[in-house]
Amino acid sequence: MRFLTGIGAIALIILIFSQLPYEILREERFRLYGETRTTGIVTQVRTDTGATDNEKFLIDYKYLDQDGIVRYATAPLPKDIWVRFKPGNRLDVLYVRSHPDLSRVGGEIEPQFQLWLRQILQ
């Protein structure tokens, strides 16, 4: 009986670990080493209707990292924030020092797990 209980416990642990969003864990681990604030420029304001028919409000923006390289990114925003942006507008961008391609803007829609994890790690 203890053998079966042990196998069941190990299977449960493996199942739990397989469900963890490792991309988010990796991203937040990089953020622990510091983020740099810079100014970006909105290049495009658009909407995207996915397969679920939920409209996504997106902005495309570019920013300059600490090495002088121009980076491009897209951020999903709530509609009330999205309507404020037009191409050419400036916005504050936070990017990870060790991985400048990982960036975010204020008000960006992020998974609840990521927000919770960031709060715990800080």
C-alpha positions in Angstrom: 0.0 0.0 0.0 2.8 2.4 0.8 4.4 1.6 -2.5 1.2 2.6 -4.4 0.9 5.8 -2.2 4.5 6.7 -3.0 3.9 6.2 -6.8 0.7 8.3 -6.6 2.5 11.1 -4.7 5.3 11.2 -7.2 2.9 11.2 -10.1 1.0 14.1 -8.5 4.2 16.1 -8.1 5.2 15.5 -11.7 1.7 16.5 -12.8 1.9 19.8 -10.8 5.4 20.6 -12.1 4.3 19.9 -15.7 1.5 22.5 -15.3 3.8 25.4 -14.2 4.2 28.2 -16.7 8.0 28.0 -17.0 8.2 30.9 -19.5 6.7 33.2 -16.9 9.0 31.8 -14.2 12.0 32.4 -16.4 11.0 35.9 -17.3 10.4 36.9 -13.7 13.7 35.3 -12.7 15.5 37.6 -15.2 13.5 40.6 -13.8 15.0 39.9 -10.4 18.4 41.1 -11.6 16.9 44.5 -12.5 14.9 46.4 -15.0 15.9 49.6 -16.8 13.4 52.3 -17.6 13.6 54.0 -21.0 11.3 55.8 -23.3 9.7 54.1 -26.3 7.8 55.3 -29.3 4.4 53.8 -30.4 4.7 52.5 -33.9 1.3 51.1 -34.4 -2.1 50.9 -32.5 -4.2 47.9 -33.5 -6.8 45.4 -32.5 -6.7 41.7 -33.0 -9.6 39.3 -33.0 -8.5 35.9 -32.1 -10.2 32.5 -32.5 -12.2 33.2 -29.3 -13.7 36.3 -30.7 -12.3 38.4 -27.8 -10.9 41.6 -29.2 -7.4 42.3 -28.1 -6.1 45.9 -28.0 -2.5 46.0 -28.9 0.2 48.6 -29.4 3.5 48.0 -31.2 6.4 50.0 -29.9 10.1 50.4 -30.3 12.7 51.4 -27.7 16.5 51.7 -27.4 18.3 49.4 -25.0 21.5 50.1 -23.1 23.7 48.9 -26.0 22.1 51.3 -28.4 20.1 48.6 -30.2 16.5 49.4 -31.3 14.1 46.7 -30.0 10.5 46.1 -31.1 7.7 44.7 -29.0 4.0 44.4 -28.7 1.9 45.0 -25.6 -1.7 44.0 -25.0 -3.6 46.8 -23.1 -7.0 47.3 -21.6 -9.2 49.4 -23.9 -9.3 52.4 -21.6 -5.5 52.7 -21.7 -5.2 51.6 -25.4 -7.4 54.5 -26.6 -4.8 57.1 -25.3 -2.1 55.9 -27.7 -1.5 57.0 -31.3 1.5 56.2 -33.5 4.4 58.5 -32.6 3.4 58.9 -28.9 6.0 58.3 -26.3 5.6 55.8 -23.5 7.7 54.5 -20.6 9.2 51.0 -21.2 10.8 48.7 -18.6 13.1 46.2 -20.0 15.3 43.5 -18.3 18.9 44.5 -18.2 20.2 41.0 -18.8 17.7 40.3 -21.6 16.7 43.6 -23.2 14.2 41.9 -25.5 12.0 41.2 -22.5 10.0 44.4 -21.9 6.8 45.7 -20.6 4.8 48.9 -20.4 2.7 50.4 -17.7 -0.8 49.0 -17.6 0.1 46.0 -19.8 -2.2 43.0 -19.4 -0.2 40.2 -17.8 -1.3 36.8 -16.4 -2.4 36.9 -12.8 0.2 34.2 -12.0 2.9 36.5 -13.2 1.7 39.5 -11.2 1.5 37.3 -8.1 4.9 35.8 -8.7 6.5 39.3 -9.2 4.9 40.5 -5.9 6.3 37.5 -4.0 9.8 37.8 -5.5 10.1 41.5 -4.7 
